[in-house]
Amino acid sequence: MHILLIEDDLDLGAAWLAALKLHGHTCEWLRRTGDAPIRINDGLIDCVLLDLNLPGGSGFDLLARWRRAGSAIPLIVVTARPGLEDRLAGLDGGADDFLVKPFATEELLSRIHAVVRRSACQASEQWALGALTVEPRARIARLAGEALDLSPREFQLLVELARDPGAVVPKSLLAQRLEPLGDALNFAAIEMHVFNLRKKIGIERIRTARGVGYSLVP
């Protein structure tokens, strides 16, 4: 997953950044409201971790701006404010969850996976797609109960396609999703990964929308 972290505390930000990377996630870390994007690209970011006390403004202002713009991105408010009023304001303002500092890194990771899972309309950590099952958090995929030997890129590609089975995911979006912090992958690389993934899960399970992208057959 690709996480947008907006937190001004240097020690906390560095610790969370390291923890997210350790668990296989990519993360972009910003420290001021002025650095935050005007609009959130829901296609590239899986979850936002948003502090409320930020230089240049309040996290509430960013939350309100993004929700007014129509963003449905999963968002967790992380703050030192323990008051009920702040928690209600965050949740009523469109936050999906609210964490009061300090908290264990394990709880943060569980909350992230929970809000992303709900956003993908998945009831559990195991996404069932017929004989194919995907467990994003455990980074395991199985076909008819047998674990698949997927490379990290192949697993990442499978997760992106499995988020919305049947929907066509454009190559341009996959190119960015598979390399969120660097240069987007070229289409030839994507086609190679799709070819290899098809050999492992079955050619019929990935449909090509010519000139557009790919979809996972439900």
C-alpha positions, 0 to 999 in steps of 0.5 A: 500500500501507498500511505500519505503521512501528514505529521509535523513531529520529526521523531514520530514521523520518522518512526512511523515511516520506518515501521510502514516501510518495514511492513512493505508499504511505501509512504510519502511524508509531509509536515505542513498543511501548505505542503499537502495536495489540494486534491487527493488522488484516490487512485494512487494513495491507499490511506492518509494518516493526518495529524490535527496540529500542523504548521500553517493550519489545522488537519480539520481544514485539509479533511474538509477540503478533500471531502468537499472535493469528493475524495473517498480516500480512507483517512485516519486522524492521528492526534494528541488531542484526547477530547471527545469533541475532537474525536466527534468532529473528526469522524463527523467531518469524514475521517474513517478512524481516530487514533489518540497518541501515544499508540502502538505501531501494531495498532496503527497498522491494524487500523490502516488495514481495517479502513482500506479493507472496508473501502474495498468492500471486503469483510475480512483480511482474506479477499475471496475471488472464486478459487483465488484468495488474496491476503494483502496484509499477509502478502499471500495468494492462494489458488484452490488452497495452494499458496502461489509463488509470486514475486513482490511485483506480481503480488502487488499487481494482483492486489491492484487488480483485486481491489475492484474485480471486473473493473478495468484498471488502466495501464497508466494507473498501474504504472504509477501504483506499482512504483508510487515514489519513483518513475512510473513503470513503462508499459512493457514492464507491466505487460511482462508482469501481467504475462508472468502473473497469468501463468501462475493464476490462469490466463483466463483470470486476467482480461485485457481491455485493448488499448486501456488496461486489465481487469481481474475476472470475478 
